[in-house]
Amino acid sequence: MSTRPMKIQQLLELLQAELLTGSADGQIHGCYVGDLLSDVLASAKPDVLWITIQVHRNVVSVASMKDISAVLITRGRKQDPQTLAEAEGAGVTVLSTPLSAYEAAGRLWEVGLR
């Protein structure tokens, strides 16, 4: 986990990301990278940024169940409008970046997010 939280607003700039749902005022306290939902359920901590390429509705359910601060979808992918509406209703912040998961995680590591 990071010793210093990072505002989602900072993520938007650092990762060339777009806010799809939620608020840029939230904070993250770490990062988790993974596409296998069972792994995220078993291992992700609350209040982290989850980096994934998955865009289906189960991402919203997992993020909500694990109290994940925000989901970052990589490679410019975006969830469909219905899934984004579900995310908004569940209070799940969703971001999209053109970067790969590797590039996004690397940038976060460089600025001290652990």
C-alpha positions in Angstrom: 0.0 0.0 0.0 1.1 3.6 -0.6 2.3 5.6 2.3 0.7 8.6 0.7 -2.7 8.6 -0.9 -3.2 9.9 -4.4 -6.2 11.8 -5.6 -8.1 10.5 -8.6 -7.7 13.9 -10.2 -3.9 13.3 -10.2 -4.5 9.9 -11.9 -6.4 11.5 -14.7 -3.4 13.7 -15.6 -0.7 11.2 -14.9 -2.4 8.4 -16.9 -4.0 10.5 -19.6 -7.3 9.0 -18.3 -10.9 10.0 -18.8 -13.4 9.9 -15.9 -16.3 7.8 -17.0 -18.3 7.6 -13.7 -17.8 8.9 -10.2 -15.8 11.8 -8.9 -12.2 12.9 -9.4 -12.2 14.0 -5.7 -11.7 10.5 -4.3 -8.4 9.0 -3.2 -6.6 5.8 -3.8 -4.3 4.1 -1.3 -2.6 1.6 -3.5 -2.9 -0.3 -6.8 -4.0 -3.8 -7.9 -3.4 -5.1 -11.5 -5.4 -8.1 -12.7 -8.0 -9.3 -15.1 -9.0 -12.6 -13.4 -12.0 -11.6 -11.2 -11.5 -14.5 -8.7 -7.9 -13.2 -8.1 -9.2 -9.7 -7.5 -11.8 -11.0 -5.1 -9.2 -13.0 -3.2 -6.4 -10.5 -3.2 -7.3 -6.8 -3.8 -7.5 -4.5 -0.8 -10.1 -1.8 -0.2 -9.4 1.7 -1.4 -7.1 0.8 -4.2 -7.1 1.5 -7.9 -7.9 -1.7 -9.9 -6.2 -1.7 -13.3 -7.8 -4.1 -15.8 -8.7 -4.5 -19.4 -12.1 -6.1 -18.5 -15.2 -4.1 -19.4 -18.1 -6.4 -18.6 -20.6 -5.7 -15.8 -19.0 -8.1 -13.3 -16.2 -5.6 -12.9 -18.7 -3.3 -11.3 -19.9 -6.0 -8.9 -16.3 -7.0 -7.9 -15.2 -3.4 -7.4 -18.3 -2.7 -5.2 -17.8 -5.9 -3.2 -14.2 -5.1 -2.5 -14.7 -1.4 -1.8 -12.2 -0.5 -4.6 -11.8 3.2 -4.9 -11.6 3.3 -8.7 -11.3 1.0 -11.7 -8.9 2.0 -14.5 -9.7 0.3 -17.9 -6.7 0.2 -20.1 -6.0 0.4 -23.9 -8.8 3.0 -24.4 -11.5 0.5 -23.8 -14.8 1.7 -22.2 -17.7 0.0 -20.7 -21.1 0.1 -22.5 -23.6 2.7 -21.3 -25.7 0.2 -19.3 -22.6 -1.0 -17.4 -21.5 2.6 -16.8 -25.0 3.4 -15.4 -24.7 0.4 -13.1 -21.3 1.6 -11.9 -22.7 5.1 -11.3 -25.6 3.6 -9.3 -23.2 1.5 -7.2 -20.9 4.4 -6.6 -18.0 2.8 -8.5 -15.6 5.3 -10.1 -14.5 4.2 -13.6 -11.6 5.6 -15.6 -10.3 4.8 -19.1 -6.7 5.3 -20.3 -5.1 4.7 -23.7 -2.1 3.2 -21.9 -1.5 -0.5 -21.4 -1.8 -1.9 -17.9 2.0 -2.2 -17.8 2.5 1.4 -18.7 -0.1 2.7 -16.2 1.3 0.6 -13.4 4.8 1.7 -14.2 3.8 5.4 -14.0 2.1 4.9 -10.7 5.1 3.0 -9.3 7.4 5.9 -10.4 5.4 8.4 -8.4 5.5 6.3 -5.3 2.1 4.5 -5.3 2.6 1.0 -3.8 
